[in-house]
Amino acid sequence: MAFDLDQEFKKLKDSGKPGSLPKMAQITAGSLDRAASQNAFQIYRHPIFRRLVSFESLEKIEQDRIFNELVVTNIVLLMLSLEANDLRIKEELKEFILLVKDSLPKAHCDELANLGIEKQYLDIWEKLIKLRYEEYSNNKNEIREASMQLKARDKELTTDDIVDIQSILPLQTVAFGCFDHICRGKTKGKEDLLNFLIRHQGRFYIQMRILLEGVKLPLWKKMKMKAKWFLKDLKDK
């Protein structure tokens, strides 16, 4: 998914076509939704993830439920990221970004409809996204407070510490929530699964933040980042 959000918005603005902003927001939401589903599928297919959830011992309906949790988690992660106060975007882009956030649930349901999914299931998906968004939005303050308390154990909190906590708050919030739902609340002794989710959903989060903020990384930095992730995966096998 390679596009320059700032440039696309400039083209849209220069076109002067009425109704173009919501349409462009829906198209952008569709692209983000596909990226979210792709990342969820990569996690779902990962051999370490399957070992950590005892995948082969699960019934098909439970396997499907877990995949759905991974997908909805990534969608909500995008929504929380798009509305985050620390998202570094131009002022003129903020209205558009919020339109994209609000368009994500419909974008996902449209994608499922294109795959032939029946309307009754689309309604369930719309409700699930709304439910998880409300749940994780409400959990943000609790996660922030816990992170601050944990960091303050060793030293006095600084402004940089607060910024760091805020920057990863969407990721931490959804990863803990996804972990809890996948385990159906039975999380004791399953810390490796939580760490796996934070790491792999964190990669998706970083990539999306870079894309949304228009950060131009040199090729060598991108290669270094991917090589580091690859070596980490090899170590975990």
C-alpha positions in Angstrom: 0.0 0.0 0.0 2.1 2.9 -1.3 0.6 6.3 -1.7 1.3 9.8 -0.5 -1.6 11.0 1.6 -0.6 14.6 1.4 -0.3 14.5 -2.4 -3.6 12.7 -2.8 -5.4 15.2 -0.7 -3.8 18.1 -2.6 -5.1 16.6 -5.9 -8.5 16.2 -4.4 -8.5 19.8 -3.1 -7.4 21.1 -6.5 -10.1 19.2 -8.4 -12.8 21.2 -6.7 -15.4 18.4 -7.3 -18.3 18.5 -4.8 -18.6 15.3 -2.7 -15.0 14.3 -3.5 -13.8 14.4 0.1 -16.1 11.6 1.4 -15.5 9.5 -1.7 -11.7 9.8 -1.3 -12.1 9.0 2.4 -14.0 5.8 1.6 -11.3 4.8 -1.0 -8.5 5.4 1.5 -10.5 3.5 4.2 -10.8 0.6 1.8 -7.0 0.5 1.3 -6.4 0.7 5.0 -8.9 -2.1 5.7 -7.3 -4.4 3.2 -3.9 -3.8 4.8 -5.5 -4.5 8.3 -7.0 -7.8 7.0 -3.7 -8.8 5.3 -1.7 -8.3 8.5 -4.4 -10.2 10.6 -4.1 -13.1 8.1 -0.3 -13.1 8.4 -0.5 -13.3 12.2 -3.2 -16.0 11.9 -1.1 -18.2 9.6 2.1 -17.7 11.6 3.3 -21.0 13.1 4.3 -19.5 16.4 0.9 -17.9 16.8 -0.7 -21.2 16.1 1.4 -23.0 18.6 0.7 -20.4 21.3 -3.1 -20.7 20.8 -3.0 -24.6 20.4 -4.6 -24.0 17.0 -4.8 -27.6 15.9 -6.8 -28.6 19.0 -9.5 -25.9 18.3 -12.8 -26.5 16.5 -13.3 -24.7 13.2 -15.8 -22.2 14.7 -13.2 -21.2 17.4 -10.5 -20.8 14.8 -12.7 -18.5 12.8 -13.6 -16.5 15.9 -9.9 -15.9 16.6 -9.3 -14.8 13.0 -12.2 -12.3 13.3 -10.7 -10.9 16.6 -7.4 -10.3 14.8 -9.2 -8.5 12.0 -11.4 -6.3 14.2 -8.4 -5.5 16.4 -6.5 -4.1 13.4 -9.5 -2.1 12.2 -9.9 -0.6 15.7 -6.2 0.0 15.9 -6.4 2.1 12.8 -9.5 4.0 14.1 -7.7 4.8 17.4 -4.6 5.9 15.5 -6.5 8.1 13.1 -8.1 10.0 16.0 -5.0 10.2 18.1 -4.0 13.7 19.2 -0.3 12.9 18.6 -0.7 11.9 14.9 1.6 14.3 13.1 -0.4 15.5 10.1 -1.1 18.9 8.6 -4.1 20.8 10.0 -5.9 20.8 6.7 -5.8 17.0 6.7 -7.4 16.5 10.0 -11.0 16.6 8.8 -10.2 14.2 6.0 -8.4 11.8 8.4 -11.5 11.7 10.7 -13.7 11.0 7.7 -11.4 8.0 6.9 -11.7 6.8 10.5 -15.5 6.9 10.4 -15.5 5.2 7.0 -13.5 2.1 8.1 -16.4 0.0 9.4 -18.4 0.5 6.2 -15.2 -0.1 4.1 -14.8 -3.5 5.8 -18.4 -4.5 5.3 -18.2 -3.4 1.7 -15.1 -5.6 1.2 -17.0 -8.5 2.7 -20.0 -7.9 0.6 -17.8 -8.0 -2.5 -16.7 -11.4 -1.4 -20.3 -12.6 -1.3 -20.9 -12.4 2.4 -24.6 -12.3 3.3 -26.1 -9.1 4.7 -27.0 -10.7 8.1 -23.3 -11.3 8.7 -22.4 -7.8 7.5 -24.7 -6.5 10.2 -22.9 -8.6 12.8 -19.5 -7.3 11.6 -20.7 -3.7 11.9 -21.9 -4.3 15.4 -18.6 -6.1 16.4 -16.5 -3.2 15.1 -18.6 -0.7 17.0 -18.5 -2.9 20.2 -14.7 -3.3 20.1 -14.1 0.4 19.2 -16.2 1.5 22.2 -14.6 -1.1 24.5 -11.0 -0.2 23.5 -11.7 3.6 23.6 -13.0 3.2 27.2 -9.9 1.1 28.1 -7.4 3.7 26.9 -7.2 5.7 30.1 -6.8 2.6 32.2 -3.9 1.4 30.0 -2.3 4.9 30.0 -2.5 5.0 33.8 -1.0 1.5 34.2 1.8 2.4 31.8 2.7 5.6 33.7 2.7 3.8 37.1 4.9 1.1 35.7 7.4 3.6 34.3 7.3 5.7 37.4 8.5 2.7 39.6 12.1 3.2 38.5 12.3 7.0 38.0 10.5 10.2 37.9 8.4 10.6 34.8 9.6 13.1 32.2 7.8 14.8 29.3 9.5 12.4 26.9 8.2 9.4 28.9 4.6 10.8 28.6 5.1 11.3 24.9 6.4 7.7 24.5 3.4 6.3 26.4 0.9 8.3 24.4 2.5 7.3 21.1 2.0 3.6 21.7 -1.2 3.8 23.6 -3.5 2.6 20.6 -1.2 -0.4 20.1 -1.1 -1.3 23.8 -4.8 -0.9 24.2 -5.9 -3.1 21.4 -3.2 -5.7 21.9 -4.2 -6.3 25.5 -7.9 -6.4 24.5 -7.2 -8.8 21.6 -5.2 -11.1 23.9 -8.0 -11.2 26.4 -10.6 -12.0 23.8 -8.6 -14.6 22.1 -8.0 -16.4 25.4 -11.7 -15.8 26.5 -10.3 -14.1 29.6 -8.1 -17.1 30.6 -4.8 -15.3 30.2 -2.8 -16.7 33.1 0.6 -18.2 31.9 0.1 -17.0 28.3 2.4 -14.0 28.4 4.2 -15.3 25.3 1.1 -14.8 23.2 0.6 -11.3 24.4 4.2 -10.5 23.5 3.8 -12.0 20.1 0.7 -9.9 19.5 2.3 -6.7 20.6 5.3 -7.4 18.4 3.4 -8.3 15.2 0.5 -5.8 15.6 3.2 -3.3 16.5 4.9 -3.7 13.1 1.5 -3.0 11.4 1.0 0.0 13.7 4.5 1.4 12.9 4.0 0.9 9.1 0.6 2.6 9.2 1.9 5.6 11.3 4.7 6.1 8.8 2.3 6.0 6.0 -0.3 8.4 7.6 2.3 10.9 8.7 4.1 10.9 5.4 7.4 10.0 6.8 10.0 9.3 4.0 12.3 6.6 5.2 15.5 6.0 3.1 15.7 2.6 1.4 18.5 1.5 3.7 16.4 2.2 6.8 13.4 0.2 5.4 15.8 -2.7 4.6 17.3 -2.5 8.1 13.9 -2.5 9.8 12.7 -5.5 7.8 16.0 -7.4 8.4 15.7 -6.8 12.1 12.1 -8.2 12.1 13.2 -11.2 10.0 16.1 -12.0 12.4 13.7 -11.7 15.3 11.3 -14.1 13.7 14.1 -16.6 13.1 15.2 -16.4 16.7 11.7 -17.1 17.9 11.3 -20.3 15.8 
